[in-house]
Amino acid sequence: MDYRKLAIVGEVGAGKTQIIKTLSEISPIETEAESSINIGKKYTTVGIDYGRISVADGVALGLYGVPGQDRFSFLWEFVNTTLWGLLLLVKNGETPNYDNLEKLLTFFSPNENSISCVVGMTHCDGSEEQSITALSQEIQAILTHHKIIAPILHIDPRNQESAMSVLHVFNAINNQN
């Protein structure tokens, strides 16, 4: 069996654990713990969340969700080997931590490592188009600064069809190369 790895990174509450739950064919391994600080939700990921999905005959995709905060960068190192793709989730509705986004892109270096990259904007339901467009433009500016060409999608990590659309985009990108 051919095994590939997809790293899923992003800020707190962006939907990393949820997209793994939605996509995984196996019972996912979750590393959530009760947060000791107010992060806007009760639980947060403190390790590597893992799931797996078959994407073709004889091809399995490992889904590795890692926290986006600097203090967990040691986990980034563990995941950042032989990656098939990098999914960067950005939560709409709050001002993203652009410095952290820069750090993630610098660390994973999709261009230098020949890794396909897709950006998924989450929490877009009920948002004004103007705020979504503004966030997309900010993300695009950061991607351009890093010389990264990556599609920016609006996704709902809770929705199977929406989550699968991300994998279809990765597949299309990887089949072009």
C-alpha positions as CSV (number, residue, x, y, z in Angstrom):
1,M,0.0,0.0,0.0
2,D,1.2,3.5,-0.9
3,Y,1.0,5.8,2.2
4,R,1.0,9.6,2.0
5,K,0.9,12.2,4.7
6,L,-1.2,15.4,4.9
7,A,-0.3,17.9,7.6
8,I,-3.2,19.9,8.9
9,V,-2.1,23.1,10.7
10,G,-3.7,26.3,11.8
11,E,-4.8,28.4,14.7
12,V,-6.9,27.4,17.7
13,G,-10.5,26.6,16.8
14,A,-9.9,26.6,13.0
15,G,-11.2,23.0,12.6
16,K,-8.1,20.8,12.5
17,T,-9.5,18.1,14.8
18,Q,-13.0,18.3,13.2
19,I,-11.8,17.8,9.6
20,I,-9.9,14.7,10.7
21,K,-13.0,13.4,12.5
22,T,-15.0,14.1,9.3
23,L,-12.6,12.5,6.9
24,S,-11.1,9.6,8.8
25,E,-12.2,6.0,8.0
26,I,-10.8,4.8,11.3
27,S,-11.6,6.1,14.8
28,P,-9.3,9.1,14.9
29,I,-6.7,9.5,17.6
30,E,-7.4,12.8,19.3
31,T,-5.1,14.6,21.7
32,E,-7.5,17.3,23.1
33,A,-7.2,18.4,26.7
34,E,-9.1,21.0,28.7
35,S,-7.5,24.4,28.1
36,S,-5.9,26.1,31.1
37,I,-6.5,29.5,29.5
38,N,-9.5,31.1,27.8
39,I,-9.2,30.3,24.1
40,G,-12.8,30.6,23.3
41,K,-13.5,26.9,23.6
42,K,-13.2,24.3,26.4
43,Y,-10.8,21.8,24.7
44,T,-7.7,22.3,22.6
45,T,-5.3,20.0,20.8
46,V,-2.1,19.4,22.7
47,G,-0.5,16.7,20.5
48,I,-0.9,15.2,17.1
49,D,-4.5,14.2,16.0
50,Y,-4.4,11.4,13.6
51,G,-6.8,9.8,11.1
52,R,-6.6,7.9,7.9
53,I,-8.5,7.7,4.6
54,S,-8.2,5.5,1.5
55,V,-8.0,7.9,-1.5
56,A,-7.5,5.3,-4.3
57,D,-6.9,1.6,-4.7
58,G,-3.8,0.9,-2.7
59,V,-3.3,4.5,-1.6
60,A,-3.9,5.6,2.0
61,L,-3.6,9.2,3.3
62,G,-2.6,9.8,6.9
63,L,-4.2,13.0,8.3
64,Y,-1.9,14.6,10.9
65,G,-3.4,17.6,12.8
66,V,-0.9,19.6,14.8
67,P,-1.4,22.7,16.9
68,G,-0.4,26.0,15.2
69,Q,1.1,27.7,18.2
70,D,4.9,28.1,18.4
71,R,5.2,26.2,21.7
72,F,4.2,23.0,19.8
73,S,6.8,23.4,17.0
74,F,8.5,20.2,18.1
75,L,5.4,18.4,16.8
76,W,5.8,20.3,13.5
77,E,9.2,18.7,13.1
78,F,7.8,15.2,13.7
79,V,5.1,15.7,11.0
80,N,7.2,17.7,8.5
81,T,8.8,14.7,6.8
82,T,7.8,13.1,3.5
83,L,4.6,15.2,3.3
84,W,2.2,14.8,0.4
85,G,0.4,18.0,1.3
86,L,0.0,20.9,3.7
87,L,-3.5,22.1,4.6
88,L,-3.5,25.4,6.4
89,L,-6.8,26.2,8.2
90,V,-7.6,29.9,8.9
91,K,-10.6,30.8,11.1
92,N,-12.8,33.6,9.7
93,G,-14.4,36.0,12.1
94,E,-11.4,36.9,14.1
95,T,-8.2,38.7,13.2
96,P,-5.9,35.8,12.5
97,N,-2.4,35.7,14.0
98,Y,-0.6,36.7,10.9
99,D,2.8,36.3,12.5
100,N,2.0,32.7,13.3
101,L,0.8,32.1,9.8
102,E,4.1,33.5,8.6
103,K,6.0,31.1,11.0
104,L,4.0,28.1,9.8
105,L,4.7,28.9,6.1
106,T,8.3,29.5,6.8
107,F,8.7,26.3,8.8
108,F,6.8,24.0,6.4
109,S,8.2,25.8,3.3
110,P,5.9,24.2,0.8
111,N,7.8,25.5,-2.2
112,E,11.3,24.5,-1.0
113,N,10.0,21.1,0.0
114,S,7.9,20.6,-3.1
115,I,4.7,20.1,-1.0
116,S,1.3,21.0,-2.4
117,C,-0.4,23.6,-0.2
118,V,-4.1,24.5,0.2
119,V,-5.6,27.1,2.5
120,G,-9.0,26.4,4.0
121,M,-10.9,29.3,5.4
122,T,-13.3,28.0,8.0
123,H,-16.2,29.6,10.0
124,C,-17.5,31.4,6.9
125,D,-21.2,30.6,7.4
126,G,-23.2,33.8,8.0
127,S,-20.2,36.0,7.4
128,E,-20.4,39.1,5.3
129,E,-18.8,38.6,1.9
130,Q,-16.7,41.8,2.5
131,S,-15.0,40.3,5.5
132,I,-14.4,37.0,3.7
133,T,-12.9,38.8,0.8
134,A,-10.7,40.9,3.0
135,L,-9.3,37.9,4.8
136,S,-8.7,36.1,1.5
137,Q,-6.7,39.1,0.3
138,E,-4.6,39.2,3.5
139,I,-3.9,35.5,3.1
140,Q,-3.1,35.9,-0.5
141,A,-0.6,38.7,0.3
142,I,1.2,36.4,2.8
143,L,1.3,33.5,0.3
144,T,2.7,35.8,-2.4
145,H,5.3,37.1,0.1
146,H,6.4,33.5,0.6
147,K,6.2,32.8,-3.2
148,I,3.5,30.1,-2.6
149,I,0.8,29.5,-5.1
150,A,-2.1,27.9,-3.2
151,P,-5.8,27.9,-3.7
152,I,-7.9,29.4,-0.9
153,L,-11.1,27.6,-0.3
154,H,-14.1,28.2,2.0
155,I,-14.6,24.9,3.8
156,D,-16.8,23.5,6.6
157,P,-14.7,20.9,8.4
158,R,-18.0,19.4,9.8
159,N,-19.4,18.7,6.4
160,Q,-18.2,15.5,4.6
161,E,-18.6,16.9,1.1
162,S,-16.8,20.2,1.9
163,A,-14.0,18.3,3.6
164,M,-13.6,15.9,0.7
165,S,-13.4,18.9,-1.7
166,V,-10.1,19.7,-0.1
167,L,-8.7,16.3,-0.9
168,H,-10.0,16.6,-4.5
169,V,-8.1,19.9,-4.9
170,F,-4.9,18.3,-3.5
171,N,-5.3,15.4,-5.9
172,A,-5.8,17.8,-8.9
173,I,-2.7,19.8,-7.9
174,N,-0.5,16.7,-7.3
175,N,-1.6,15.2,-10.7
176,Q,-0.5,18.4,-12.5
177,N,3.0,18.0,-11.1
